[in-house]
Amino acid sequence: MSSPGSQSIQSVLKETRTFAPPATFSAQAHISSRQQYEAMWKKAKDDPAGFWGEMAENLDWFRRWDTVLQGQMPETKWFSGAKINASYNCVDRHLKGSRRNKAAIIWEGEPGDTRVLRYQDLHREVCRFANVLKQLGVQLGDRVTLYMPMIPELTIAMLACARIGAVHSIIFGGFSADAVADRNNDAQAKVVVTADGGWRRGKEVPLKAAVDASLDRSPTVEKVVVVRRTGGEVDMVPDRDFWWHELMQGVPAECDAVQLDSEHPLFILYTSGSTGKPKGVMHTTAGYLLGTTMTSRWVFDLKEEDTYWCTADIGWITGHSYICYGPLSNGATVMMYEGAPNWPDEGRFWELIEKYRVSIFYTAPTAIRAFIKWGNHWPEKYDLSSLRLLGSVGEPINPEAWMWYHRVIGQERCPIVDTWWQTETGSIMVSPLPGVTPTKPGSCCHPLPGVVPDIVTRTGQSLGANEGGLLVMRQPWPSMLRTLYGDHERFKKTYFSEVAGCYFAGDGARHDEDGYLWVMGRVDDVLNVSGHRLSTMEVESALVAHPQVAEAAVVGFPHEIKGEGICCFVTLKSGEGDDGLKVELTQHVRQAIGALATPDQVRFATALPKTRSGKIMRRLLRDIAAGRESTQDTTTLEDLSILAKLRSDEE
Ligand code: WT7
């Protein structure tokens, strides 16, 4: 991809293979023909209110809406005047018939312990924890931070918040105490729910200790609830810290779901942007729930008898939308696994699929690349015949990884849905429909009903086939973010000022001559590491906070497993760097942001390449980090000799 400033982006990928959906799949699918899809898409485009009003019949409402859609992007309101509750839709409404005894969550811990919660059980636990939250003083609209391992209590806590109209803010368990403190403060959280720790590759990840370290700097937090998971040592501060199991004993197992306005905030989820602190993406109740409910049905073709497994952590949007709200609202059976894919060995995922007869499997390209590296003998040891549909999310999937997924895991039988979406979009936007779309490896294919994308220049001109440009949305959709928590100006500026009248969240893309969409990656200074967005700016800030660092520039480089690796160019205040300092800086970043942001390379430089106006020339650094000869224009570079020095420094 060429520089972000240019009008179009050159594409080098040519893919000609296509894979039609098996006729047997199409015959039973929720959306089963191209005509059906096209009619839905056209209706949603021409008459969004009519289309989404019809779709909304799939949810349970306490009071119906006066209008389906009010206003224009970015200030839209969906289902004004209605009353609804997401927890009620994900749990209570399934208790009326035989689903009450159906497994909602089938969970396996990393050590091999298992739990099954039927919809009735989930209801009881959610009600109790909602009562616990109320007892701790949590009121309508209060923010609750969830910093937990992948255990059923996390889903229970989410649905308990939603039940009483509290707003959850989940922090991925891989983030550090500093990140927890920042997010607690930004959201002004009142209560934190955590666990003593979680299991990851046989080791305990201490969570309560990180919460303790964050609390000195989180003045709004009044109470902490701790799930006993690992049995590890924790400090419990009297009147502040409480055990989950003790609180749960003292409360009733019934708690009415509060009748909430459609636009009542459901959750905040922090994500990285190119500048400034993490952005608190805020989603509201009705539109988000409708988006996740319908897309779960359309894209994953969820059926009563499926066992559905999304391998994401609930701490990311994928887990919010496609472990919790979307599938549970559909009354599905959701598999949930706590630990690492290579524990106790590299066969763990395939063993789980065989054991629970998983039928739908949704994972990320970074995981697929790791599976490929570990070798075919792992999946080949297990019976994967229960699988009927595979999904991918998080970054563009390389055609060869797609082919491997198709052949080795899908056994050439299962359609693959490559789903493009974002934290901000709330639900899947562009994806094949498994019973309809002939897929091309590496393409996320076509927009779902209600999604009207375009590929444009910076001035908003639509581009033709195979011309790369900015991916934008021309029409609002129900599950779009409503604001950035506490900073509505930043919300408008970030997403709606780049291309007039459109939503833009930073990806480059093209469509091909058949109208298939190909996402080419981010155009801003945001890295995609293992399918997760990290801001180069935040890693730089962490580095500069180290007493010996003068200046830092962070860029991504192609990484076999992670997609993008993190390379840090660092200049020091004095003296020369050595291996000891490299290790120290690596640890320093890990400490400040979390393991996810651990640098892959630290390189010391005497100076960074800059333009005459003092801007760091990242594209040059990207070439150096990737070990490529640079074809970039260097005429604006202030001091050419710096480049030669940086190159000769390569490891
Ligand atoms: C960014 C969003 C959506 C959940 C996971 C990440 C990239 C995501 C795809 C895909 C190509 C993809 C984009 C997007 N991305 N899915 N199927 N093909 N790129 O959520 O952290 O908000 O990141 O991930 O660059 O903008 P996120």
Boltz pocket constraint, residues with backbone or C-beta under 6 A from the ligand:
constraints:
  - pocket:
      binder: B
      contacts: [[A, 271], [A, 317], [A, 318], [A, 392], [A, 393], [A, 394], [A, 395], [A, 396], [A, 397], [A, 418], [A, 419], [A, 420], [A, 421], [A, 422], [A, 423], [A, 424], [A, 430], [A, 444], [A, 505], [A, 506], [A, 507], [A, 519], [A, 521], [A, 522], [A, 528], [A, 531], [A, 532], [A, 533]]
      max_distance: 6.0
